[in-house]
Amino acid sequence: MNELELIQTRVLEIRNQRVMLDFHLAEMYEIETRVLKQAVRRNIDRFPPDFMFQLTTEEAKLLILNGVSQTVIPPSYNFGVSFPFCFTEQGIAMLSSVLKSQKAIQINISIMRAFVELRKYALGYSELRRRIDSIEGDMNAQFSDIYTILSDLETKHEEKPRPIIGFNQL
């Protein structure tokens, strides 16, 4: 699995937004999750709610109950201390100004590329849906025309009595 595919598997949809969780980002940046959270808390004014939010208890439970936790939330994550931060695309871009290492810059570039690829898929799907709807509409119109023609033919065609062919017993 290449780097873009790996990143794309870690992008989740939570609260109708595509986000990445703090521990996945920390792993990619090769730092501890607590260090990442500490840097964010020191610069919290750079992370408005549309850049970053924290999972609620219910959201974390949903991830765990849906079996997603095995691939999403590591067993070592300490929920007693705090719940994971969720970073949107803009929040991840802002992380590069907070985490100033060369590794963070390179990872952010890769993540931005992954988000661009995901947007391309989303646009591709909406275009595909539009085309399918168009084709279905055309097909429904064609079937309607075929049924009309068949109905017209049926009413025009009258059954004539056929002569009996074969042996006739009296």
N, C-alpha and C positions, 0 to 999 in steps of 0.2 A: 504494500500500500504506500503510495507516494505521500508527500507532505500535505498537498492540497486535499487529498481524499481523507487523510487522517483528521485534518482540521474540520472538514465538512461533517464528519461523523460526530464531532463534538459540538456542533452548532445545534441548539435545541430551540423549540418554539415554546415560550412561556409568556403568558399574558399577551398573546398575539404579537410577540416580538421575537425576532431571532436573536438569541443570546448565547454567550459562552460563560461557563461557570468559573469562579475564581481558581479552584484547584486545578482545572485543566490548563488554564492560562499560566499558573505558577509552574506547573510541570513543564510546559513548553519553554517558559523563560528560564527554566532551571534554577528556580528560587523556591523557598518555602512559601506555602500559602499564607502563613502569618505575616511574612515580610511583605507580600503583595498587599494584603489587607491593611497593614500598618502604613504603607506608602499612600494608599488610597485615603485612609482616614486622615492623614496629615494634610491631604490636598482635597478634602471633601467638597470644597466649593467648585472644583473642576468637574464634578460628577453629579449633575442634576438628575432627576428621576428618569428622564428619557435616555440617559447615558448609562445609568447603573441603578439597580434596585436589589434589595435583599429578599431571598425566598422567605415566604411565611411558613409557619408550622404546617399548615394544610398543604401547601405546594410541595414541601419536602416530603410529607407523608404520601402524597400522590405519586411522586417519583419513586418512592420506596415500594408502595403497594402495587404499582404497575410493573414491578420487576425491572424497572429502568435502573434502579440503584446499583445493580450488579455491574452495569457498564457505565453508569453516570457518576454515582456518588461512591467514593471509595470507602471501604469499611472503617478505615482509620479516621474518617472525618468526625470531628468532635462537635456534635450538635448541641451539647450542653453549653458550649462557649458561645457559638453564634451560627447562624445559618449562612449558606453560601451567598456570595454576591453574584449577581447576573449582570454581565456587561453586554450592552448592545454594540453595534458596529462603531458608533460614535464614541462610546465609552472605551472600547479597545483602542481606538485611535488616540484617545486622550491618555491612555496608559503609557504610550511611548514618550509623553512629555514628563510623566511622573517617574517611570523606570528608565533611566538614561543610559542603560548599558547597551553595548553594540548588539548583544544577543536579543534584547527586547526590540530593538529597531528592526532587525532581520525577521523576527517572528511576526511583528506587526505587519510588515510588508506581505508576508505569506498569508496571514489571516485576512487582510484586506482583499487579496486576490481570491481567496476562497469565498468571501462574501459576494464578490463580483460574479463568480461562477454560479453561485446559488441564485443570484438575481437573474442571470441568463436563463437558468432552468425555469424559474418562475414565469418569466416572460414567454418562454417557449411553450409552457403548459397552457397559459391563457390564450395564446394564439392558436394552439392545437384545439382547445375547447371551442373557440369561436368558429374554426373551420368545420369541426364535427357538427356543431349546431347548424351551420349553414347547409352542409350536405344533408343532414337529417331533414331540414326544412324542404330542400329541393326534392328529396325522395318522397316525403309525405305528399307533396304537390303532385308528383308523378304518379304515385299510387292512387291518389284521388282521381286523377284524369283517367287512369286505366279502369278503375271501378265504374266511373261514369260511362265510358265507352262500352264496357261489358254489359252494363244495365240497359243501355240503349239497344245494343244488339239483341239482347234477350227479349225485349219487348217487341222488336220488329220481327223476330223469328217466331212464326206461329207453327205449331205442330199440325201437320197434315196427316190424315188417317193413312196408315200404311196398309197395303194389301197383305193378306195373310199368305205366307209362303210355307209350303210344306204339306204334309199329309193331313187331311181333314177327316176326322171320324164323325160319322153321323150319329 
